């Protein structure tokens, strides 16, 4: 498995941090594209960063978390080679 990309908005910050602990326990590498706190923010800022990294082959797969999962998935799907789905 390659380097896992991670991103979230403020609503998904705590879950993203929990996912990082799971990846650490399994010895998997990851790159965190933000957000880095639970302060209010806009998910596209972080989704586009990760989407560009997937396009460039820097990370794969990626895990993105936001309040509903819908907006961040739509934003990621604007990037070539990214197929984000709400799970």
C-alpha positions as CSV (number, residue, x, y, z in Angstrom):
1,X,0.0,0.0,0.0
2,X,1.2,3.5,-0.8
3,X,1.1,6.6,1.4
4,X,-2.4,7.2,2.5
5,X,-3.8,10.7,2.0
6,X,-5.9,12.2,4.8
7,X,-8.1,15.3,4.9
8,X,-11.1,16.7,6.7
9,X,-13.0,19.8,7.6
10,X,-13.6,20.9,11.2
11,X,-16.5,18.5,11.6
12,X,-14.4,15.5,10.6
13,X,-11.2,16.5,12.5
14,X,-11.6,14.2,15.5
15,X,-12.4,11.2,13.3
16,X,-9.4,12.0,11.1
17,X,-7.2,12.1,14.1
18,X,-8.5,8.7,15.3
19,X,-7.8,7.2,11.8
20,X,-4.2,8.4,12.2
21,X,-3.9,6.4,15.4
22,X,-5.1,3.3,13.6
23,X,-2.7,3.8,10.7
24,X,0.2,4.4,13.2
25,X,-0.7,1.1,14.9
26,X,-0.6,-0.7,11.6
27,X,2.7,0.9,10.6
28,X,1.1,2.6,7.5
29,X,2.5,5.8,6.2
30,X,0.1,8.8,5.6
31,X,0.2,12.4,4.7
32,X,-2.3,14.8,6.4
33,X,-3.5,17.6,4.2
34,X,-5.5,19.3,7.0
35,X,-7.4,20.6,8.7
36,X,-5.3,20.6,11.8
37,X,-7.9,21.7,14.4
38,X,-11.6,21.7,15.0
39,X,-11.8,25.5,14.2
40,X,-14.4,26.2,11.5
41,X,-13.0,25.9,8.0
42,X,-14.0,25.0,4.4
43,X,-13.6,21.4,3.3
44,X,-12.7,22.3,-0.4
45,X,-9.4,23.9,0.8
46,X,-8.2,20.5,2.1
47,X,-10.0,18.2,-0.4
48,X,-8.3,20.0,-3.4
49,X,-4.9,19.6,-1.8
50,X,-5.4,15.8,-1.4
51,X,-7.0,15.5,-4.8
52,X,-4.0,17.1,-6.5
53,X,-1.7,14.8,-4.6
54,X,-3.7,11.7,-5.8
55,X,-3.5,13.1,-9.4
56,X,0.3,13.5,-9.0
57,X,0.7,10.0,-7.6
58,X,2.0,11.3,-4.3
59,X,-0.7,9.5,-2.2
60,X,-3.0,6.6,-2.8
61,X,-5.5,5.7,-1.4
62,X,-7.1,8.7,0.4
63,X,-9.5,9.0,3.3
64,X,-11.6,12.2,3.5
65,X,-14.0,13.1,6.3
66,X,-16.4,16.0,6.6
67,X,-19.7,16.6,8.4
68,X,-21.9,14.8,5.9
69,X,-19.3,13.3,3.5
70,X,-21.2,14.6,0.5
71,X,-19.4,17.9,-0.1
72,X,-15.9,16.6,0.3
73,X,-16.7,13.6,-2.0
74,X,-18.0,15.9,-4.7
75,X,-14.9,18.1,-4.4
76,X,-12.5,15.2,-4.6
77,X,-14.4,13.8,-7.7
78,X,-13.4,16.9,-9.6
79,X,-9.9,15.6,-9.8
80,X,-8.7,13.2,-12.5
81,X,-8.3,9.7,-11.3
82,X,-10.2,10.2,-8.1
83,X,-13.3,8.3,-7.4
84,X,-14.6,9.4,-4.0
85,X,-17.7,7.8,-2.5
86,X,-19.7,8.4,0.6
87,X,-19.2,5.4,2.9
